[in-house]
């Protein structure tokens, strides 16, 4: 095999085995796939060939691939689901098969367009992982100690206060200019797709920003960036992410405690306090309510934990277990 890569086992007829070898050489040499990608593609195709051997009652050949129907491909997906394969892995598997069948067609070996009509189950959107309210406050307080330069310390406090207090994405916060400063109790934020939304601003957020700007050593013209890097340019997201890594290490928080987790916390804590989904959707700038609805699962999990930890009968059951 080119590059010294080990061949995966394929239970197929000789003509198909030869075609698979050529496809593997193509993805290794011409597509320059990494070892990880090469191995994943090979495993996916091997699993498909194993399924066909059982499904067809014998080793599959090139002619068999020509005759496969949408029901055959869907049967393969159903089989993988029955084995507990996740939706993300199924989506990758279908991508592998489409890649393989495109190569077969371009090579003049197999012509079966049926696979184009088969869709793998959509991967489930990950459930947001917010930090707790006390942890969010601790992050903001500890941010004041990260830098010995006073204006940078206040800048960090202002950024984390803004992310948690207004639910902004990190890019939204760092793209703000001086002219975007809160006008009274609200500010206009430009989000994904260049869409603007109005976000309420708490006094604590305004005070943190004002405190930072009081001693920021750089010009504050209307078109100048609100948050500055050490040399005066617009602050880079990587700096904020690095600061958060330091904070979570000092506070013993998990890797999921990222700047974006503060946005998740904003939404989750609003929901827990009685906020309605439509309002939270507007505040976050979500195009679809279904995206916002992910936070109901987070809140439900929280309620279950509270019940388990506080209810007398739940405590009694834990003690018995």
C-alpha positions in Angstrom: 0.0 0.0 0.0 1.4 3.5 -0.8 2.9 5.2 2.2 3.2 1.9 4.0 -0.4 2.1 5.2 -1.8 -1.2 6.3 -4.8 -2.5 4.3 -8.1 -3.0 6.2 -9.8 -6.3 5.7 -12.6 -6.3 3.1 -14.9 -9.3 2.6 -15.5 -8.7 -1.1 -15.1 -10.4 -4.5 -11.6 -10.0 -6.2 -12.8 -7.4 -8.7 -14.2 -5.1 -6.0 -11.1 -5.7 -3.8 -8.9 -4.5 -6.6 -11.1 -1.4 -7.1 -11.0 -0.6 -3.4 -7.2 -0.8 -3.5 -7.1 1.7 -6.2 -9.5 4.0 -4.3 -7.3 3.8 -1.2 -4.2 4.7 -3.3 -6.1 7.6 -4.7 -7.2 9.0 -1.3 -3.7 8.4 0.1 -1.6 9.8 -2.8 -3.8 12.3 -4.7 -6.1 13.5 -1.9 -3.2 13.3 0.5 -5.5 12.1 3.3 -4.0 11.9 6.8 -3.4 8.5 8.4 -6.4 9.2 10.7 -8.7 10.0 7.7 -7.4 7.1 5.7 -8.0 4.7 8.5 -11.5 6.1 9.2 -12.5 5.9 5.5 -11.2 2.3 5.3 -13.1 1.2 8.4 -16.3 2.7 7.1 -16.1 1.0 3.8 -15.1 -2.3 5.4 -18.2 -2.1 7.6 -20.3 -1.5 4.5 -18.8 -4.5 2.7 -19.4 -6.7 5.8 -23.0 -5.6 5.8 -23.4 -6.4 2.1 -21.9 -9.9 2.5 -24.7 -10.7 5.0 -27.3 -8.8 3.1 -26.6 -10.3 -0.3 -25.7 -13.7 1.0 -22.2 -13.6 -0.4 -19.2 -11.4 -1.1 -20.2 -8.3 -3.0 -18.8 -7.6 -6.5 -18.7 -4.5 -8.7 -21.9 -5.8 -10.4 -23.6 -5.9 -7.0 -22.7 -2.3 -6.3 -24.4 -1.4 -9.6 -27.6 -3.0 -8.5 -27.9 -1.5 -5.0 -31.1 0.3 -4.2 -31.9 3.1 -1.8 -33.4 0.5 0.5 -30.1 -1.3 0.6 -28.3 1.8 1.7 -31.0 2.6 4.3 -30.7 -1.0 5.5 -27.0 -0.4 6.1 -27.7 2.8 8.1 -30.4 1.0 10.2 -28.0 -1.8 10.9 -25.3 0.6 12.1 -27.9 2.4 14.3 -28.8 -1.0 15.8 -25.2 -1.4 16.8 -25.3 1.9 18.7 -23.3 3.9 16.2 -23.9 7.6 16.7 -25.4 10.0 14.2 -22.1 11.8 13.7 -20.3 8.6 12.8 -23.2 7.6 10.5 -22.9 11.0 8.7 -19.1 10.4 8.2 -19.8 6.9 7.0 -22.2 8.1 4.3 -19.7 10.7 3.3 -17.1 7.9 2.9 -19.5 5.9 0.7 -20.4 8.9 -1.5 -16.7 9.5 -1.9 -16.1 5.9 -2.9 -19.0 5.7 -5.3 -18.0 9.0 -7.0 -14.5 7.5 -7.5 -16.0 4.3 -8.9 -18.1 6.3 -11.4 -15.2 8.5 -12.5 -13.2 5.4 -13.0 -15.9 3.8 -15.1 -16.3 0.8 -12.8 -19.7 1.4 -11.1 -22.5 3.8 -12.0 -25.1 4.0 -9.2 -26.6 7.4 -8.5 -29.0 5.9 -5.9 -26.7 6.8 -3.0 -27.2 10.5 -3.8 -30.8 10.2 -2.6 -29.9 8.6 0.7 -29.4 10.9 3.7 -27.8 9.9 7.0 -29.5 11.0 10.2 -28.5 14.5 11.1 -26.0 14.7 14.0 -27.7 15.8 17.1 -26.9 19.4 18.1 -24.7 19.3 21.2 -26.3 20.4 24.5 -24.8 23.7 25.6 -22.4 23.4 28.6 -22.8 26.6 30.7 -20.8 27.4 33.8 -22.7 27.8 37.1 -23.7 31.3 38.3 -21.2 31.3 41.1 -18.4 30.1 38.8 -19.3 32.9 36.3 -18.9 35.5 39.0 -15.6 33.9 40.2 -14.3 34.1 36.6 -15.1 37.8 36.4 -13.5 38.5 39.8 -10.4 36.5 39.2 -9.9 38.1 35.7 -8.9 41.3 37.5 -5.7 39.5 38.8 -4.5 38.1 35.5 -2.4 41.1 34.4 -0.1 43.4 36.3 -1.0 46.1 33.8 -4.1 47.9 35.3 -5.8 48.8 32.1 -5.5 45.2 30.7 -6.8 43.8 34.0 -9.9 46.1 33.7 -10.2 45.1 30.1 -10.4 41.5 30.9 -13.0 42.1 33.6 -15.1 44.2 31.1 -15.0 41.5 28.4 -16.0 38.6 30.7 -18.7 40.8 32.3 -20.0 41.7 28.9 -20.1 38.0 27.7 -21.9 36.8 30.7 -24.1 39.9 31.3 -25.3 40.3 27.6 -24.8 36.8 26.1 -22.6 38.0 23.3 -20.5 35.7 21.1 -16.8 36.4 21.5 -16.5 37.8 17.9 -19.5 40.1 18.5 -17.9 41.5 21.6 -14.5 42.0 20.0 -15.9 43.6 16.9 -17.5 46.4 18.9 -16.2 50.0 18.3 -16.5 53.0 20.6 -19.6 54.1 18.7 -21.3 50.9 19.7 -21.1 51.6 23.4 -24.4 51.2 25.3 -26.9 54.0 24.8 -28.6 54.0 28.2 -29.8 50.6 29.1 -29.3 48.9 25.7 -26.8 48.5 22.9 -27.0 47.4 19.2 -25.0 44.3 18.4 -24.1 43.0 14.9 -24.2 39.2 14.9 -24.1 36.4 12.3 -25.2 37.2 8.8 -24.6 40.9 9.6 -27.9 40.9 11.5 -28.4 43.5 14.2 -30.2 43.1 17.5 -30.8 45.2 20.6 -29.4 43.8 23.8 -30.2 45.1 27.3 -27.2 46.2 29.2 -27.0 45.9 33.0 -25.4 48.7 35.1 -22.7 46.3 36.2 -21.7 45.8 32.5 -21.7 49.5 31.8 -19.6 50.2 34.9 -17.0 47.5 33.9 -16.6 49.0 30.4 -16.4 52.6 31.8 -13.8 51.5 34.3 -11.7 50.0 31.6 -12.0 53.0 29.3 -11.1 55.4 32.0 -7.5 54.2 32.0 -7.1 52.6 28.5 -4.1 54.4 27.1 -5.2 54.4 23.5 -7.4 56.9 21.5 -11.2 56.5 21.9 -12.6 57.9 18.7 -16.0 56.7 17.5 -14.5 54.3 14.9 -11.8 53.0 17.2 -12.1 49.4 18.6 -13.6 49.1 22.0 -11.3 46.3 23.2 -7.6 46.8 22.5 -4.7 44.4 22.5 -1.5 45.2 24.3 -0.1 47.1 21.3 -3.3 49.0 20.7 -4.8 47.0 17.8 -8.2 45.3 18.0 -8.1 42.5 20.6 -7.7 39.0 19.2 -10.1 36.2 20.3 -7.1 34.0 21.0 -6.0 36.3 23.8 -9.4 36.0 25.5 -9.4 32.2 25.1 -6.0 32.0 26.6 -7.1 34.1 29.6 -10.0 31.8 30.1 -7.8 28.7 30.1 -5.8 30.3 32.9 -8.9 31.2 34.8 -10.5 27.7 34.6 -7.2 26.1 35.6 -7.0 28.3 38.7 -10.7 27.7 39.5 -10.6 24.0 38.8 -13.3 24.3 36.1 -13.7 21.8 33.2 -12.4 22.3 29.6 -15.9 23.3 28.6 -15.6 26.5 30.6 -14.8 28.7 27.5 -15.7 32.3 26.7 -18.6 30.9 24.7 -19.8 29.0 27.8 -20.5 32.4 29.4 -23.0 33.0 26.6 -24.6 29.6 27.4 -24.7 30.6 31.0 -26.5 33.9 30.2 -29.2 31.9 28.3 -29.5 29.1 30.8 -29.7 31.4 33.9 -32.3 33.6 32.2 -34.4 30.5 31.4 -34.0 29.2 34.9 -35.2 32.6 36.3 -38.4 32.4 34.2 -37.4 34.0 30.9 -39.4 32.8 27.9 -37.8 31.2 24.9 -38.8 33.8 22.3 -37.2 36.6 24.3 -34.1 34.6 24.9 -34.0 33.8 21.2 -34.0 37.5 20.3 -31.4 38.3 22.9 -29.0 35.6 21.6 -29.7 36.4 17.9 -30.7 32.9 17.0 -32.4 32.6 13.6 -34.3 29.5 14.7 -36.2 28.9 17.9 -35.0 25.2 17.8 -31.5 26.4 18.5 -32.7 28.2 21.6 -34.7 25.2 22.7 -31.5 23.3 23.4 -31.3 25.3 26.6 -34.5 23.7 27.9 -32.6 20.4 28.1 -29.8 22.0 30.1 -32.4 23.6 32.5 -34.3 20.2 32.8 -31.0 18.5 33.7 -30.4 21.1 36.3 -33.8 20.7 37.8 -33.3 16.9 38.0 -30.0 17.4 39.9 -31.6 19.9 42.3 -34.4 17.5 43.0 -32.1 14.6 43.5 -29.9 16.5 45.9 -32.6 18.2 47.8 -35.7 16.0 47.9 -35.9 13.9 51.1 -37.1 10.8 49.3 -34.4 11.2 46.6 -31.8 11.5 49.3 -33.1 8.4 51.0 -32.9 6.4 47.7 -29.3 7.6 47.2 -28.4 6.4 50.7 -30.0 3.0 50.1 -28.1 2.6 46.8 
